[in-house]
């Protein structure tokens, strides 16, 4: 099995497919590299696609110390995978937790990102939501630590997920099954130290306005927290476009794979041609 080493000794499992310009896919909290399968099967026809499991998500290592998990670690783990594969630059496609990591990579290492796709980015990011977000993430972290099967079943019914269940019961059932295969400890440590402690997007306005990497912000119109954040990112990022998929929730790359892939592909073509944004 292929692994990428990090500078703090964590081994990250990854999968690769296809040839061409590289795309690195970064998964959400409730996902892993397997949830990118609709994208790997599509984009590997034209691109070199890499999807990896974050630390805490087997078969990647599961460190047991709080200090081994943070937004900065999540950011640098993307870079570690790229370094292992000798990728100087890549398109970075992130979903939810992975979108935050992708955004932070673009800010810290803009030369490594040919473009950014930020899908479902923004839950708990508004300053007015901060107190509720801290309480919620503390509760969820403790829920996962108590037992993965029960936590997975409950987490999969939270707002933003049920649109997927209504449209595609088989796909949703697979999503829940894979979530229940995660590490209880790794999930808890990720929620408590990466999700809970990440900075608000609104507190990053200066860094966002300085980010000149072509960016696609993508959300479902029934993913309310990410709609607000997506609108903010569109205004703050100088090279951002905003795409909204109708009647779609949070699990957007699995729920609406054809629409997701089409929007991302059109964006990648424009970014590679130097036409994002288009010339005035």
Secondary structure, DSSP 8 states (H G I E B T S, - for coil): --EEE-TTS-EEEEEEE--SSEEEEE--TT--GGGGHHHHHHHTTTSEEEEE--TTSTTS-----GGG--HHHHHHHHHHHHHHTT-SSEEEEEETHHHHHHHHHHHH-GGGEEEEEEES--TT-SGGGHHHHHHHHHHHHHHHHH-HHHHHHHHTTSTTSHHHHHH-HHHHHHHHHHHTTS-HHHHHHHIIIIITTS--GGGGHHHHHT--S-EEEEEETT-HHHHHHHHHHHHHSTTEEEEEETT--S-HHHHTHHHHHHHHHHHHHHHHTT-SS---
